[in-house]
Amino acid sequence: MLDSNKTDFPNPSAFILLGIPGLKEAHVWISILFCGIYAIVILGNFTILFIVKIELSLYAPMYYFLCMPAVIDLALSTSILPKMLSIFWFNSREINFSACLTQMYFIHYFSAMGSGILVAMAMDRYIAICDPLKYSTTLSSPVVAKMGLVMVLRSCILVLPNVFLVRRCPYYITDIIPHTYCEPISMVKLLCGDISVNIYYGFSLTFLITGMACSDITVNSIYGLFITLLTVSLDSLLILLSYVMIFKTVLSVASHAECLRALNTCVSHLFAVLIFYTPEIGLSMIHRFGESSSHLPPILLGYVSMLVPPLMNPIIYSVKSKHLRVRIIRVFVK
């Protein structure tokens, strides 16, 4: 069915989002689940932003860093879920080329930002544990603001050329995307020529898939390799090095209680790292090694990758941060 409308397009005018292949009868029930997830994401992340805003005692680098993923989670889920729900509820399956490209760009952009913020949070934990006396001077509010700005600019600079790389490629496509949003791998498979470069590039840990295969793929593959090294590899390495130094410092502490207390401050960040990268690894492995006729496994894992971090991050951070948890309870109990 997916191959029935194949034709050549320099730039297609629109795509048809198929939804979830094989689960059309369950779309209404699935939409209820996704609507509930979206409501929890909005409530949870807005709660963190609101509490940090009104509580002067939370005006500290650690809580500024909690606000950054909250904003990213809201933006990422909003770039995906409204269109998804319109497909399920109103059968609004058509999306024009520019809108599809824009959605794919935002998925790339906020994924890159999420990875960068995790690095910044790892550096925050490193300084807090390994050099606590200089914490307040090293991570002042202006420094945190500059770090956030760097992440914004880095993501924009790395991802924006992707739009032009996609636009310059001719298409040999069906007009159907077997998904509920313009997922990057699905877009790659609609391009002409040999897409093996794209599939290999899909082995990366995030959705920063940029090796868009055309008749001339040299520029695209080099650019894809550049982004892979600069985001996934570098971010993972920096997080790993931060925790190596943290564990080295903690293990040198004589008191077992102090050791546990120091490690406890890292638990929420470690959970956030795991729920961000683990689905990405699984999804990349499926695209790289597990290609089959079924579209369902990568689609479902894609939802986990896109929606579980925004859903779980507010819970993780509020449960593990006593000060934040106490103030949330205080505000809602009043």
Number of C-alpha atoms within 10 A of each C-alpha: 6 12 10 10 10 13 12 13 15 11 15 17 11 15 19 19 23 19 22 19 14 11 11 12 10 11 17 14 11 16 18 14 12 18 16 12 18 21 12 16 26 21 14 21 24 17 16 22 17 13 18 21 15 12 13 9 12 16 13 15 20 15 20 20 19 21 21 17 25 24 18 19 27 20 16 22 22 15 19 22 20 14 19 22 21 14 20 21 13 8 13 14 19 16 17 13 16 15 13 19 21 15 20 23 23 18 25 26 23 26 22 25 24 26 23 27 22 23 23 20 22 23 19 20 23 23 20 20 20 18 12 13 11 11 17 13 10 15 19 13 15 10 13 19 14 12 17 19 12 14 19 18 13 17 22 18 12 20 22 14 15 23 15 11 18 21 16 13 21 19 23 18 22 19 21 22 21 19 21 23 26 24 22 20 21 15 18 21 20 19 21 18 17 15 18 14 19 23 23 17 24 28 21 23 24 24 27 27 27 30 28 34 28 20 11 12 19 14 13 22 19 13 19 23 16 13 22 22 12 13 22 19 13 15 20 18 12 17 21 14 15 21 17 13 15 22 18 12 16 20 15 9 14 9 11 11 10 13 16 13 12 20 16 13 15 19 15 18 20 15 15 19 19 13 17 25 18 15 21 23 17 17 27 26 19 17 19 17 12 12 13 11 6 10 14 16 14 21 20 13 17 20 14 18 23 21 21 18 24 29 23 18 24 25 17 16 20 20 14 16 16 11 13 20 16 12 18 18 10 10 11 7 7 5
